[in-house]
Amino acid sequence: MIFPERFRGKVMVVTGAAQGIGFGVAARACAEGADVLLADRAEFTPDVAAEIAANGPGRAVAAVADLETHAGAATALRAAQEAFGGVDILVTCVGGAIRMRPYAEFTPPQIEAEIRRSLMPTLWACHAALPHLRSRGGGTIVNVSSNATRGIHRVPYSAAKGGVNALTAALAMEVAGENIRVVAAAPGGTEAPPRRVPRNPDGDSAQERAWMAEAVAQVTGSTMMGRYGSLREQVGPILFLASEDASYITASTLVVAGGDTG
């Protein structure tokens, strides 16, 4: 369901916007009037922004940046400032388990890679956004976490998303007096089109595919609804949290996982 003009006059930065939940958030926000900066390291991000802008009524531009670095996050926020004159809303969607395997099977570099992918982009984006939100007299940050803070074969990813939840609560307490809300949505398993950029560029072995199948079975078995959610079912709650309808909600993580609270 589209709410026309819900974000009219608002500038929204969406990280990880080239595909998946991030793309869905950016496209619907633009359809609801927001001017949207799509930030992603994928080289095709400008094409995605052009596709979204063609459907309006909001504007959409892209910033190709490595959001696993503070420099990349700062670049994205500056691009929004330059394109639209400020930032009102940040939605952080970068993340996702690179590998699924028992914890003992992860190597130390693989553990560090999971933390870089699923925690650091949120930390960096929140830090880079604060000066921009303060200059507008306030704003909103919506961090996309996960209900997979409990689950098999993804302990480093679970730890990273637990960190996102803690960041959300602590930062919300710190900046509430500045008219800045910080909230999170925690999606469960979500059906999405095939990724244009692979989750694991090294490819998955037969053993890894088996471990992944076990994790998928655990996810669907844990949810009361017995299924994955859809992109639409994730985008709607995220944009509710970003909207004025949620103006008295901060420091909270909304689990959107068919009853599986993680």
Solvent accessible surface area in square Angstrom, and as a share of the most:
residue,aa,sasa,rsa
1,M,163,0.73
2,I,86,0.44
3,F,88,0.37
4,P,106,0.67
5,E,101,0.45
6,R,61,0.22
7,F,3,0.01
8,R,170,0.62
9,G,65,0.62
10,K,69,0.29
11,V,5,0.03
12,M,0,0.00
13,V,0,0.00
14,V,0,0.00
15,T,3,0.02
16,G,13,0.13
17,A,0,0.00
18,A,5,0.04
19,Q,34,0.15
20,G,23,0.22
21,I,33,0.17
22,G,2,0.02
23,F,61,0.26
24,G,14,0.14
25,V,0,0.00
26,A,0,0.00
27,A,30,0.24
28,R,31,0.11
29,A,0,0.00
30,C,1,0.01
31,A,33,0.26
32,E,0,0.00
33,G,12,0.11
34,A,0,0.00
35,D,22,0.12
36,V,0,0.00
37,L,0,0.00
38,L,0,0.00
39,A,0,0.00
40,D,19,0.10
41,R,115,0.42
42,A,10,0.08
43,E,140,0.63
44,F,32,0.13
45,T,0,0.00
46,P,64,0.40
47,D,96,0.50
48,V,6,0.03
49,A,3,0.02
50,A,65,0.51
51,E,97,0.43
52,I,6,0.03
53,A,39,0.30
54,A,89,0.69
55,N,122,0.62
56,G,12,0.12
57,P,105,0.66
58,G,6,0.06
59,R,134,0.49
60,A,10,0.08
61,V,53,0.31
62,A,30,0.23
63,A,9,0.07
64,V,62,0.36
65,A,10,0.08
66,D,59,0.31
67,L,8,0.04
68,E,36,0.16
69,T,58,0.33
70,H,65,0.29
71,A,72,0.56
72,G,7,0.06
73,A,1,0.00
74,A,18,0.14
75,T,54,0.31
76,A,0,0.00
77,L,1,0.00
78,R,124,0.45
79,A,24,0.19
80,A,0,0.00
81,Q,69,0.31
82,E,140,0.63
83,A,45,0.35
84,F,26,0.11
85,G,44,0.42
86,G,1,0.01
87,V,0,0.00
88,D,18,0.09
89,I,7,0.04
90,L,0,0.00
91,V,0,0.00
92,T,1,0.01
93,C,20,0.12
94,V,24,0.14
95,G,29,0.28
96,G,22,0.21
97,A,7,0.06
98,I,13,0.07
99,R,30,0.11
100,M,37,0.16
101,R,32,0.12
102,P,41,0.26
103,Y,112,0.43
104,A,100,0.77
105,E,86,0.38
106,F,14,0.06
107,T,59,0.35
108,P,97,0.61
109,P,91,0.57
110,Q,33,0.14
111,I,47,0.24
112,E,102,0.46
113,A,19,0.15
114,E,0,0.00
115,I,48,0.24
116,R,111,0.40
117,R,33,0.12
118,S,0,0.00
119,L,31,0.15
120,M,43,0.19
121,P,2,0.01
122,T,1,0.01
123,L,62,0.31
124,W,80,0.28
125,A,1,0.01
126,C,3,0.02
127,H,112,0.50
128,A,10,0.07
129,A,0,0.00
130,L,20,0.10
131,P,82,0.52
132,H,29,0.13
133,L,0,0.00
134,R,112,0.41
135,S,87,0.56
136,R,95,0.35
137,G,49,0.47
138,G,7,0.07
139,G,17,0.16
140,T,11,0.07
141,I,0,0.00
142,V,0,0.00
143,N,0,0.00
144,V,11,0.06
145,S,4,0.03
146,S,9,0.06
147,N,13,0.07
148,A,8,0.06
149,T,54,0.31
150,R,157,0.57
151,G,22,0.21
152,I,73,0.37
153,H,26,0.12
154,R,11,0.04
155,V,64,0.37
156,P,3,0.02
157,Y,25,0.10
158,S,13,0.08
159,A,62,0.48
160,A,0,0.00
161,K,7,0.03
162,G,29,0.28
163,G,22,0.21
164,V,0,0.00
165,N,42,0.22
166,A,62,0.48
167,L,29,0.14
168,T,1,0.00
169,A,45,0.35
170,A,66,0.51
171,L,18,0.09
172,A,1,0.01
173,M,166,0.74
174,E,133,0.60
175,V,0,0.00
176,A,52,0.41
177,G,83,0.80
178,E,68,0.31
179,N,107,0.55
180,I,2,0.01
181,R,31,0.11
182,V,0,0.00
183,V,0,0.00
184,A,0,0.00
185,A,1,0.00
186,A,2,0.01
187,P,10,0.06
188,G,13,0.12
189,G,21,0.20
190,T,31,0.18
191,E,114,0.51
192,A,56,0.43
193,P,90,0.57
194,P,130,0.82
195,R,124,0.45
196,R,150,0.55
197,V,60,0.35
198,P,79,0.50
199,R,49,0.18
200,N,9,0.04
201,P,102,0.64
202,D,112,0.58
203,G,41,0.40
204,D,42,0.22
205,S,58,0.38
206,A,70,0.54
207,Q,91,0.41
208,E,16,0.07
209,R,137,0.50
210,A,46,0.36
211,W,41,0.14
212,M,47,0.21
213,A,63,0.49
214,E,88,0.39
215,A,1,0.01
216,V,59,0.34
217,A,62,0.48
218,Q,45,0.20
219,V,23,0.13
220,T,39,0.23
221,G,67,0.64
222,S,44,0.29
223,T,14,0.08
224,M,169,0.75
225,M,126,0.56
226,G,49,0.47
227,R,115,0.42
228,Y,55,0.21
229,G,15,0.15
230,S,38,0.24
231,L,39,0.19
232,R,160,0.58
233,E,50,0.22
234,Q,4,0.02
235,V,6,0.04
236,G,18,0.18
237,P,32,0.20
238,I,1,0.00
239,L,0,0.00
240,F,74,0.31
241,L,4,0.02
242,A,5,0.04
243,S,3,0.02
244,E,127,0.57
245,D,109,0.56
246,A,1,0.01
247,S,69,0.45
248,Y,217,0.83
249,I,55,0.28
250,T,51,0.30
251,A,45,0.35
252,S,52,0.33
253,T,49,0.28
254,L,73,0.36
255,V,52,0.30
256,V,28,0.16
257,A,14,0.11
258,G,24,0.23
259,G,39,0.37
260,D,12,0.06
261,T,101,0.59
262,G,25,0.24
